[in-house]
Amino acid sequence: GSEMCIRDRCILKTNILFFSYTFKKYRIIKYVIVMKSFFLYGTPLKGNGVSAFLFLLRLFVGIMMLAHGGVKLANFGSLMNTFPDPLGVTPMVSLLLSVSAEVGCSVLLIFGILTRLVTLPLIFNMLVAVFVIHGGDAFQAKELAVMYLAVYVFFFFIGGGRYSLDYRIFGKAAWKE
């Protein structure tokens, strides 16, 4: 009686461990196959992988530009009379527009709020930096602005992805794959 019950429990535990091990092994094999196709054959990311990448890129670029604009914001008083005025609207207004884009729009970009709309001031800001402020400089002086510009244009066309407030607010109509 009790020996049979103990033996049955041992068999049951062995079967559970075997299936658990097999399931884990299957998941590892599946992961290796996915990574192999990604790295060797150039298979693109799909679904949540793309959105996770977009989220990380939004976060990274947003924080980097936020830090860049934060320095201007922290030194606003000393920069407001000496800041370049490429638009002819006074140095203070140019600084205000630049800080608004670099700080305000970066915060919205990080959270994915109206992603395509908030990239427009950032794109304009980088175009001014590349072609006006650093227009006559060597490429090394404007390469960072060019990279930011490329990322902002990318987000303008692609949007914020599924891990954005755009997707939460506007739903599936805002992001379809």
N, C-alpha and C positions, 0 to 999 in steps of 0.2 A: 503494500500500500504506500507507505511513506517513501520507500526507495524508488518506486515508480514515479512518484510526484517529483522527487528531487531530480531524477534522470530527465524527466520531461522539461523541468525548468532549465536544466543545463543545456538541453537540446535547443530550447526556445532562445536562451541567451546566446548560444553559439550562432543560431540562424540570424538573430537580430544583428550581432556583431558582423557576421559575414555580409549581410545585405547593406549594413551601414558602411562597411569598408568598400564594398563594390560600388555603392552610390558615390562615395567620395572619390574613388579611383576614376569613375566615369566622368565626374565633374572636372577633375584634374586633366584627364585626357581631352575632354571637350575644350577646356581653356587653352591647352597646348596647341590644339588644332586651329583655334581661332587666332591665337598669337602668330602661329606659323603663316597662316594665310594673310594676316595683317602685315607682318614684317617682310616676308619673302615675295608674296604675290601682289602686294599693293591693294588688297581688298579694303575698301573704304569702311570707316566706322558707320554704324547704322543706329537709328533710333536714339536711345538714351545715351549712347556713346558720343554722338555728335553734340547733344545738348549738354552733356557733362563737360566736353571740351569748350563749348561756347561759354559756359558759366565760368570755367577757370580762366579763360582768356579775358572775359569781361572783368572779372575780379582783379586779375593781374594788371591789365592795362589801366583800369580805373584807379587802382591804388597808386600806380606809378605816376599817372597824370595828376592825381589828387595831391601827391607829395610835391610835384613840380609847381602846381598852382598855389599850394599852401605857403610856399616860400614867398610868392608874390603877395598873397593875402597878409602874411605876417609883416611884410615890409611895405605895406600899402602907402603909409604916410610918407616914407622917404622916396618911394618910386613915383608917386602921383604927378610930380612935376618934371621928371626926367625920363619917364617911360616913352619908348618910341611911339610915334603917332602916324602910322602908315595910312590911316583913313582920313586924316585931317579933321578929327573931331575933338581935339585936345588930348594931351597925354593922360589926364585923369580918366576920361571916358574910354580911351583905348585900353587902359589898365583895367578898368571896371569890366569891360566886355571880355577881356582875356581871362580875368579871374573868374567871372561868371561861367564861362565855358569850361575852364580847367578844373574848377572846384564844383560848381553846381551840376554841370552836365556829367561830370565824372561820377558823382554820387548816384545820380539817376541811372547811369550806365551800369554801375556795379549791381544795383538791384534789378536792373532790366525793366525800368519804367519808361515807357514810350521810347524804346531803344532807337528806332530809326529816326525819330524826330530829334532826340538829344544828340545824335551824331552830327547833325547839320552844323551847329555852332562849332563843334570840335573840328569838323572837316574844314570849315572856313578859317578857323584859327590856325590850323596847320598849313593851309594854303598860303596864308599871309606870312607865316613864319618861313616857309620854304622859298617862296617867290619874291617876297618884299623885304623882310627883315634880313634874311640870309641869302638873298638873290645873287649878290655879287661874290659871296664867299665860296670857298672850296667845298666840295661835296661833303667832306668830313664834318663841316660845321652844321650841315643841315640834314645829315643822314637820320638822326633820331626823329626829327620832325617828319621826315619822309616815311619812316616806319610807323609812327603814330597815324599818319594820314592813311596809309594802306590798311591798317587795322580798322580805323573808323569807317572807311569806304566799305570794307568787308561787312561790318555790322550794319551799315546802311542797307545793303542788299540782302543780307541773310537774316537779320533780326536777332533777338536775344536768346532764342531757343526755349525749350520747355521748362528749364529751370530759371524762369524770369517772372517778374510780376506781370509783365505783358501777358504771358500765357495764363497766369492765374486769373487776371482781370478779364481779359477778352476771350479766353478759352481757346478751343481748337481752331477757331477761325483765324487767330493770329499766327499760328504755327502749324503748318501741315507738312508732313514729310512724304 
